[in-house]
């Protein structure tokens, strides 16, 4: 065996706690002396030498008290007692119920018959329960959980997370561990399916991938993890809860829908028409292409040169857009008298807003993919006008957290948009057309939430 790879006993000897072992040896020696003195005291008491027996008894007790006061606390400070503070919840399994029923029947038989063999078997069965509790607590202690999630997560799209389980015990491995969520189940819990680790060696870690899917946008939290085991016999299911402070934001779904594909040509045409129409400075002349609009043909130059020429303006290729989501949806519609559709109407009202949020996320992601200069705005949130890659995740984060408004007071921010005529605006709103400022119609394209 090479010197660079020592055996396990040699590694243990090199890592041993010398002061701790010295204190342990002193304690054992002192207690041995106290035991000898106590035996001597008992012998002298039988011979009638009571004063000598009392004196030696006091000496033996003094030595034991000295060990308890001076050495035992020093040894306790060097020992990890964290496992004593672990709270473990027990749940009786089906196998455990059958086992305890058999034990109860054996108790009745042993008491009624007085058979020593039955008492011996009963003692073994009860010892099995005790051993199960001790071993399961050893398996659950010294184990820590680490949960890694991707930085950006979108609703309704599968993502891969990684669970790392680390065994910090120096002498014992762990077996048959199941990682679950905490005791308090909530709709916003992150880990909804258990992950199984069959074996975890000592002083090592194991990792497993787990696929997660989040049904809706918003904030998800994981306040605790449960480390569960049925080791060794499966009579009880033991769970130790590990606290956690994981919180993450799930963005709205950005997978283009049929509605997005229907709206996209209209958006592209409106943006192109707005900037082409607002170009005043002539940049150059070029030959006509089949994709060019006839209104940009310079007929004078065409007649002079004998071939069709098209005017290009300096601002023709600008791509700047402001994306606006108005969270006002108005009060939920009242159900008709004699019907019981109030709850369904409210759910449908909220569902329309969720579709509007998802459509807004799809539009923002589209401008991100084509490298546009974009700005996003709501009644409470505003990003700078910047390249879309710089603000896309701030936009998606706001869309993940936004809630519908039933009060029309917040709609005043639309009045502030009238003065911003240099940027084309795409506005999603549920307000009536007559309540929209007149100055917005010339520089904006409106998507009404009730029609989404």
N, C-alpha and C positions, 0 to 999 in steps of 0.2 A: 504494500500500500504506500503510495507516494505521500510525501510530507505536505504537499499542497492540498490533499483531500483526506483529512483525518477522519477517523471513524466516529460514530455517534457518541460512545463513552468518552472519547478524548475531547470532542467538542463540548460535551456537558461539563467535563472537568475544567475546561478552560473558561467556561462561562459561569462557573459556580459562584455563589454569594459567600465569600469567605467570612465576613463578620456575622452573617446570619447563621452559617453552620457552626461557627465558634460559640455563639450564644446558645444554639440548640444543644451542643455537646455539654456546655457548662450546666444547662438546665437538667439534662438527663443525669449527669453525674451528681448534682445536688439532690435531685429527687431520689436517686438510688441510695445516697447516704441517709436521707430522711427516712426511706423505707426500712433500711437496716436498723436505724435507731428506734423506729416504731416497733419493729419486731423484738428488739432487745427490751423495749419498755413493756411489751406484753409478757415477755418471759419473766422479768423481774416482778411484775405485778402478781403472777401466779405463785412466786416464791414468798410473797408477803412483804417485799421491800417496796412499800408504797411511795416513800419519798423519792427514791431513785427512779421509780417508774414515772412519777409525776414530772420529775425534772427532765428525763429523756423525752417524754411526750411533748413537753413545751419546746424542747430543742428541735424535735422533728417538725412540729407545726411551724416554728419560726423559720426553718429552712424552706418549707413549702410556701410560706407567705412571702419570703424574700424572692423566690422564683416567680411567684404570681405578680408581685409588684414591680420588679425590675426587668426581668427577662421576657416575660410573656408579652407586655406591650411593645417591646422592641421587635420581637418576632412578628407581632401583628402588623406593625407599620411596614414591614418588608413583604407582607403577603397581600396579594390582590383579593379583596373580598367583595368585588363588585357584583359577583353572582348572587350574593345575599340580598341585594337591593332589586334584583330583577323580579318583576311581577309576572307570574305565569298563570294563565287561565287554563282550567281543565274542563274538558267535555267528555262525557262517557260515550264511547262508541258502541256499536251493536255487538261487536265481539266482547267488549268489556262487560256489557250487560249480561251476556251469556256466562262469562267467566265468574262474575259476582254471584249470579244465581247458583252456579255450581258450588261456589264457596259456601253460600248460605245453606244449601242442602247438606253439604259435608259437615257444617257446624252442628246442625240438628242431629245428624247421625252420630257424630262424635260425642255430643253431650248425652244423648240417650243411651248409647251403648258403652261408653267409657273405654272404648278400644284405643290403645296407645298408638297403633298403626294409623288410625284415622287422624289422631291428633298430630302425628308426625307429618302426614300428607297435608293436613290443614296448615301447619306451620310453613311448609314449603310453598303452598299457594299464596299465603299472605306475604311471604318473603319475596315472591315474584312481583307482587304489586309494589312493594317497597323498592325493589331494585328497578322496576320500571320508572318510578318517579324520580329516583336519583339519577339514573342514566339519561333520562329525557332532559332533566335540568342541566346536566353537564353538556349535552348536545346543543342546547339552546343558548348557553352562556358563551360570552366571548366572541359572538358573531355580530358583524356589522354589515349594513346594507348601503350600497351606493347606487343611485339611479341617474343615468345619463340620458338626456333627451336632445334631439336636434334643436338648433337655434331657431329655425323658422318652421312652423307647423300650420297646415291649412286644414280646415274642416272637411270631413268626408273623404279625406285622402289618407291612405295607410302610411305610417311612418315606422321606422325601426328604432327602438330604444334599447338600451343595454343595462342590465342589472348585474352589479358586481357584489358578490358575497365574500366577505373576508373573515377568515377564522384567525383570531388573535391568540388562541390558546397555545401554550407552549408544549403541552404534553398529550392532548387528546384531539382526534379528528371529530368531525360532525357528520351525521348520516341522515338521509331522508328528510331534507328540509324543503318546505313549501312556502314560498313568499307570496303573501296576499296583501290586500288593502287593509286599512284599519278596521276597528270594530264598528265605527260610525260610518255607514254607507251614505254617500251623497251623490246626487246626479253629476256633480263636477269632479268626481274622483278620477285620477289619472289611470291607475292600475286597476283594471276591472277583471282581469283573468289571472289565475295563479301561475307561478313559475316554479318548476320543481328542480332541486339540486340533489342528486342521489348521494354524492360523497364530496366532502370538503376536507382536505388534509389540514394538518395543523400548520399554523404560521404560513398560510397560503391563501390564494383567492381564486374564485371561479367566476366566469362570466357567461351570460346567456343573452341572446337577442330575443326580443319580444316585439311582436307587431301590434301597434296601437292604431285605433281609428276613433276620431272624435266626431260625434254626430252634428255638432253645431259650434258656432263661433263663441268666443268669450274667454273667461279666466277659469282655468282648471287648477285644482290644488290637491296635494297629497300630504295630509297632516300626519299620517303614521303608516308604517308597514307592519304586517304581522308575520313573524317567523314561526311556522307551525310544523309540528312533527308528531308522528305516532310511534316513533322508535322507543323501545325495542320490540314490544309485543303487540302493539296496536289496541291495548285495552282503553287507553285514554288518548285524546287529542289535545296536545299541549300547545299553547300559543303565547309567545312573548311579543309584546308590541314595542316597536322602535319608533320614536318620534321623528318627524320629518317636517321640513319647511319648504317644500318644493311648490312653486307657483309658476305658471306659464300662461301665455296668451296665445290662443288659437285664432288664426286669421280666418276671414270668411273664405268660402270656396271660390276659387278663381278659374276653375275649369269652364271654358266657354260653353254656354247653353244655346238652345235654339233662339231664345230671345236676344242673346248677344249677337248672334250672326245676323238676325234680322235688323238690329239697330246699327250695327257697324257700318254698312254702306252709307246709311244716312248721315252718321257722324262724320265719316271721311269726306263725303261730299260737301257737308256744311263747312267743315274746317277749311277745305281747299277753296271753296267759293269765297269764304270770308277773307282769306289772306290774298287770294288772287285779286279780288275786287278792291282791296285796300292798298294795293301797290301803286304808288304815284310816280316813283322815280324809274325812268327807263334804264334798264341795265344793258341790254344788247338786242340784236336781231339775229334770228337763225331761221333755217328752212323749216317749213311746216312738216309735222309728223302726223300720222293718222290718229294718234291719241290726243292731239291738241284740240282745244275748243276753237270754234270759228270766230268767236268774239275777240280773240287776241291776234287775229290776222291783220297785218298792216297793209291795207289795200293799195295805198299810194306806192309804197316800195315794191309791192307785188307787181303792179302795172308797169313800173319803171324797169324792173329787172326781168320780168317775164316768168317768174316762178314765185310760188307762194312763200311769204316770209311772215314770221311770227315774232311779236314783241315779248321780251322777257323783262320782268320787273325785278327790282332789287330785293323785294320782300316775298317773292313768290315761293321760296322754299322754306320759309319760316314754319316751325311747328311748335307753337306755344299755345297751351290750353289750360284753362282753369276748370277743374272738376269740383262741382258743388253738390253736396247732399244736404237737403233740408230735412231734418228729422221729424218735422211736424206731420202727423198723420190724422189729426183730428180725433174727436171722441169716437168710440166704437158705435156702430149703428144699433139703434134700439130694435129689439125684436117686435114683431107684430103681435097685437093683442090676441091672446088665446093660443099662442105658439110657445114652444120651449126651445128656441134657437138662440138665446142670448149668448150662451157660452160658445157655441159654434161660430157665431158672428164675430165675437171678440178674437177667437183663434184665427179665423180667416183674415181679420183686420191686421193682426200681428204678422201673419204669414206673408201678406203683401209687402210689409215693411222689410222682412227678412229677404225677400226676393229682390227688393230694391237695393239693399246693402250688398248682396251677392253680385248684382249687375254692376254696381259701382266699383266693386273690387275687380271684376273682369275688365271694365273699361280702363281702370288705372293700370292694370297689368298689361293691357294692350299697348298703352302709351309707353310703358317701361320697355317693352320688347322692341318698339320701333325707335327708341332713344329720343323721345320727345322732351321738350322743356315743359314741365308741368307744375301746377300748383293745386293743392287740395284744400277745401274749405268746408266747414260746417258752421253752425251758429256759435260754437265754443272753441273751435280749433282752426288753426291756419298754418300752413307750411309756406316757406318761401318759394318764389318762382325759381326753380332750379331744374337741372337735368333729372329726369324721372328716376334713374338708379340711386340718386342721393336721397330721395324722399319717399321711395315706394314703401319701405317697411314702416316708416312713421305713419303713412297713410293707411296701410293695412292694419296697423295696431289700433288706430283710432276707429276704423271700421269694425274691429273686433269688439270694441268696448261701447260703441254708441248705442243709445237707447231711444226709442220713439218718444216724441213729445206730443202731448194732447192739448197744450196751450198754444195759442197763436201768437203770443207775445214775442217769442224768439224769432219770428219771421222778419223782424226789422233788419236783420243783417243783409237781406236781399236788396234793400234800398242802397246799401253801401256799395253794391256791385255796379250800380248804374254808371258811376264815374270812371270805372275801369274799362274803357272802350278799346284799349290796345290789345287786350287778350280775349280770345274767343272762349266762351263759357259754355260748359255742358252742365245743366242743372237738373237734378232729380228732385221733384217736389210733389206733394199731395195737395197743394193749395189750389184754389179755384183760379182759373185763368184771369178773371176780372180783378183779382187782388194782386197780381204780379205787376211791378212797376213797368210802365210803358217803355222806358228807356232801355230795358233789358232785351226786348224782343229783337232789336237790330244787331246785337252782338252775342246772342246766346241761342242755344238749342235746348229745348225743354223735353224732359221725359217725365211724364206724370205717373206717380206711383200707383194710382188706382187703375191704370191701364197696363201696368207691367205684368 
